[in-house]
Amino acid sequence: MAAPFGHAFIGMAIARRLGVRSRTGLAAAIVAGNLPDVDIPLSWLMHGDGWTAHRTWTHTAAFALTTGALAGMAGLLRAESVEGERDLIADTLMGAAIVGSHLVLDAIPYLPEVPIGPSAGGLRWANWALDALQWGAVAWLIWPKDGQRPEPQRAG
């Protein structure tokens, strides 16, 4: 299970690997990667605590596919092409993959609890840092390196 930094790093790396180059697109990927956790503030509003509704309806494949597809279709996540044209299907699938990555990361267990320092959001600060390092390293492996950048497709 990843914390918000991990979801953000992996969401950005997937988006970049799939051709997103704009800052706005990468910022949208950060939001999309963390979108299933919208149930935490909603649970605070509806139940008075952040965990009653956590990992319910927002942590399903249907939610990931629907919201990711809508984000891609709306152009919030958009791969650049040479001619500036959009590939709506590719953008839709990219959005679904980024939101869906949240579910995959949540299925992976945390590193062992490090009993050092205070905690926030159910995790010790040391674990927040280890989570950011772990998923940052994975994101670095996914991120396209020089010579690996996907070339925009020419229409025609």
KOLDO-80758 format. One record per residue (C-alpha): residue in one letter; y, z, x. Coordinates in steps of 0.02 Angstrom, whole numbers, plus 32768, in hexadecimal, padded with zeros to 4 digits. Layout:
REM KOLDO-80758
AYZX...
//
This chain:
REM KOLDO-80758
M800080008000A80A87FCF8046A815180208030P81ED7FBB8001F820F7F8280B4G815F7F3C80C3H816D7EDC801FA82177E988056F81DB7E618102I81417E0880BEG81A27DB8802EM82227D7280A8A819D7D358120I813D7CDA8097A81DD7C8A8058R82107C538106R81627C0F812AL816F7BA98089G82167B5D80BBV829E7BD2807AR832F7BD080F4S83C57C118096R83FE7CC5809ET84067CC97FE1G83537C8C7FD4L83157D0D8051A83757D967FF4A83217D5C7F53A82797D677FAEI829E7E1E7FDAV82BF7E427F22A82277DDE7EE9G81B67E387F64N81EC7EE07F1DL81FA7EA97E67P815A7EFD7E27D81A67FA67E56V822C7F8E7DD1D81BB80007D6CI81F680977DD2P82AC80977D98L827480637CEAS81FE80F87CE7W828E816A7D1AL82F481287C88M826881307C08H820281C87C3FG8274822E7CB1D820782137D4AG81E7817C7DB6W812A817D7DB5T80EE81837D00A80F580C77CE9H80DD80987DA0R805580187DC1T803B7FED7D0CW80747F487CBFT80E07F137D54H804E7F1B7DCBT7FE67E957D77A7FC17DE17DA5A80137DA97D02F80B77DFF7D31A80B27DB87DE2L808F7D087DA7T810E7D0B7D1BT81A17D5A7D75G81807CFE7E18A81737C597DBDL82157C7C7D5FA826F7CA77E02G82327C067E51M825D7B9D7DBAA830A7BEA7DB0G832B7BB57E63L833C7C657EA7L82B27C397F21R82C47B877F5BA827E7B287FEEE82F67AAD803AS82D079F5803CV83227969809DE8373791D8005G83A279C27FB5E832879A37F26R82BF7A317EE5D82047A317ED0L81FA7A9C7E35I813E7AB67E40A81457AEC7EF6D81D77B637ED3T81797BAD7E3FL80DA7BC97EA3M813E7C147F32G818F7C927EBDA80E77CC37E75A809F7CD67F25I812D7D467F5FV81277DBA7EC7G80697DB67ED0S806D7DEE7F86H80A87E967F45L80027EB07EECV7FA07E807F88L80027EF77FF7D7FEF7F857F79A7F327F6F7F7FI7F317F95803AP7F2D8050805EY7FB880AA80BAL7FA680D8816EP7F6F818F8180E7FF3820C814AV805D824781DCP808E82FB81B6I813682F1820EG81E1830681BFP821D8300810DS81DD828D8087A822D82138010G81DD81B07F83G813582047FA0L812D81D58059R8161822F80F6W81EC81DB8158A817481BD81E8N8104815A8172W819A80F58135A81BB80C681EBL8103809D820ED80FC80348170A81957FD281A4L814B7FB58252Q80A07F81820EW80E17F06818DG816D7ECC81FEA80E97E99827DV80847E3D81F9A81237DE681BBW814A7DB2826EL809E7D608278I80BE7D0181D4W81717CCE81FEP81787C1B8242K819A7C1382FCD81F57B878357G81917AE98342Q81387B2F82A8R81C67B18822DP81917AB58196E81E97A0F8192P823E79E780EDQ81E37962808BR823C78BC8070A8238787B7FC0G81F177CF7FAD
//
